[in-house]
Amino acid sequence: MGKPEHKTEQQMSRRTFMKALTGGGILLAAGGLWGAVGKGVFSTGKGPAYKGWANWRPEETGDDSLLKSFIYPSILASNAHNTQPWLVKVEENELNLYADLSRNIGTMDPFYREMYISLGCFLENLHITAAAHGYILDESLYNGAFNEVHVGNVTMKPGKGAHPELYEAIPLRHTNRGAYTDKKVNLETLNKLSALKIANHDPEVIWWHEKADKENIGKLIDMATETIVNDPDQARDSHRWYRQNWDELQIHRDGTTLDATGNSFLIRAFGKMIPVSEQTANQYWYRATKDIQIPTASAFGSITIQDASDRRQLIETGRLWQRMHLWGTANGLAMQPMNQPNERIDRERQLGLAEAVASDYRKLLGHTGKESVFTFRIGYPEAEALPSPRRDIADVLL
Ligand SMILES: Cc1cc2nc3c(=O)[nH]c(=O)nc-3n(C[C@H](O)[C@H](O)[C@H](O)COP(=O)(O)O)c2cc1C
């Protein structure tokens, strides 16, 4: 398994922090060492919010129901704004999956596109986990109205189809929002990722890896991010899930966090100690997108489907993304969804605005006749991405 060369969080010790204090004294002024300890500066990846990443193997959970124990690795799936919008009911060998509509990100996801993709990510981890334990899942997805909560049903039966490499990558996969190195992801690797497409499922991947193509999609992501930051409703709805306060983070165990921003230890420490406004946080996000994430991407990709209003296809999109991200993790790649263009396309439709991002994006897709429902970047990591919080299993079980 390819591991990035980087400084680990352990190496970034109290000594490093003390050196920084001596050098600048900035953090000391912001509340001192005790303040830093209480605000989680030295506790990255620790506490109840993070225990799911260590306690994930079904056989170690002590759960009496095998299918229920498969939920532990499933909740580690990728999901929009770390809202973890899944609710699960398990009865013997049957699992029913529901969308938790209270966890929708409002104007950032008015048609639940990202919510249903997130549920697909959960389902993919469930399939991979079942396969690793000698089972296959019969899956029925329900294509109800977007706000209908019962999404799917799976039943478990003995069968083959294990992907041990993907299974072992489940607790190692994290969204990497930092800079990527100069090393290019070659075409062969991109093709291997495309080949993860699931048979009989609609979603497929297209890539932008040439300089000019990357510039075009990069410009669109930049423009969409700036527009979101300047749209008061979207800026507010996005920021609502940002957990800056360490105690709140440990209570809610969801949302986006400073540790997952891809920033250096010092910037994260500073951010934990000094509260920043919604506007500052969003401006920071925009700058990171424009100055770090877009320019260091080796390639951009998009998952396209025939019909963005088809809930089943959205769930299948999530299954493909999760599978790709696990494969990327197992092969030393860094990946990050960058759905700002898709979020603007939905917003244009919600408000009945003239198409801006929508028409530009269609041009980039060419004549595929399909719609993009998910955008991402890929590269090799400069530093390891850090985990984000997860809720307790009890919170998602009905
Ligand atoms: C549908 C969907 C949309 C997402 N959009 C973005 C995005 O636009 N920008 C981003 O940085 N991460 C995005 N993510 C990644 C999530 O924020 C991330 O999965 C979540 O915070 C949990 O963190 P983890 O992937 O490190 O476990 C998206 C994930 C999903 C499934």
The ligand as an SDF file (V2000), in Angstrom:
LIG
                    3D

 31 33  0  0  0  0  0  0  0  0999 V2000
  -21.6860   14.0580   -2.3050 C   0  0  0  0  0  0  0  0  0  0  0  0
  -20.4210   14.5780   -1.7080 C   0  0  0  0  0  0  0  0  0  0  0  0
  -20.0360   15.8990   -1.9590 C   0  0  0  0  0  0  0  0  0  0  0  0
  -18.8270   16.3780   -1.4230 C   0  0  0  0  0  0  0  0  0  0  0  0
  -18.3950   17.6300   -1.7660 N   0  0  0  0  0  0  0  0  0  0  0  0
  -17.2160   18.0930   -1.2890 C   0  0  0  0  0  0  0  0  0  0  0  0
  -16.7010   19.3400   -1.7230 C   0  0  0  0  0  0  0  0  0  0  0  0
  -17.3010   20.0270   -2.5510 O   0  0  0  0  0  0  0  0  0  0  0  0
  -15.5190   19.7670   -1.2090 N   0  0  0  0  0  0  0  0  0  0  0  0
  -14.8050   19.0100   -0.3030 C   0  0  0  0  0  0  0  0  0  0  0  0
  -13.7380   19.4530    0.1300 O   0  0  0  0  0  0  0  0  0  0  0  0
  -15.2720   17.7930    0.0930 N   0  0  0  0  0  0  0  0  0  0  0  0
  -16.4310   17.3370   -0.3710 C   0  0  0  0  0  0  0  0  0  0  0  0
  -16.8750   16.0860   -0.0080 N   0  0  0  0  0  0  0  0  0  0  0  0
  -16.1060   15.2940    0.9520 C   0  0  0  0  0  0  0  0  0  0  0  0
  -16.7650   15.3430    2.3230 C   0  0  0  0  0  0  0  0  0  0  0  0
  -16.7160   16.6490    2.8610 O   0  0  0  0  0  0  0  0  0  0  0  0
  -16.0790   14.3290    3.2380 C   0  0  0  0  0  0  0  0  0  0  0  0
  -16.2950   13.0530    2.7320 O   0  0  0  0  0  0  0  0  0  0  0  0
  -16.6090   14.4170    4.6650 C   0  0  0  0  0  0  0  0  0  0  0  0
  -16.2900   15.6300    5.2660 O   0  0  0  0  0  0  0  0  0  0  0  0
  -16.0340   13.2890    5.5140 C   0  0  0  0  0  0  0  0  0  0  0  0
  -14.6340   13.3370    5.5030 O   0  0  0  0  0  0  0  0  0  0  0  0
  -13.7650   12.1070    5.0020 P   0  0  0  0  0  0  0  0  0  0  0  0
  -14.0670   11.8890    3.5470 O   0  0  0  0  0  0  0  0  0  0  0  0
  -12.3480   12.5480    5.1980 O   0  0  0  0  0  0  0  0  0  0  0  0
  -14.1210   10.9180    5.8340 O   0  0  0  0  0  0  0  0  0  0  0  0
  -18.0490   15.5530   -0.5660 C   0  0  0  0  0  0  0  0  0  0  0  0
  -18.4450   14.2170   -0.3350 C   0  0  0  0  0  0  0  0  0  0  0  0
  -19.6090   13.7340   -0.9060 C   0  0  0  0  0  0  0  0  0  0  0  0
  -20.0050   12.2830   -0.6840 C   0  0  0  0  0  0  0  0  0  0  0  0
  1  2  1  0
  2  3  1  0
  2 30  2  0
  3  4  2  0
  4  5  1  0
  4 28  1  0
  5  6  2  0
  6  7  1  0
  6 13  1  0
  7  8  2  0
  7  9  1  0
  9 10  1  0
 10 11  2  0
 10 12  1  0
 12 13  2  0
 13 14  1  0
 14 15  1  0
 14 28  1  0
 15 16  1  0
 16 17  1  0
 16 18  1  0
 18 19  1  0
 18 20  1  0
 20 21  1  0
 20 22  1  0
 22 23  1  0
 23 24  1  0
 24 25  2  0
 24 26  1  0
 24 27  1  0
 28 29  2  0
 29 30  1  0
 30 31  1  0
M  END
$$$$
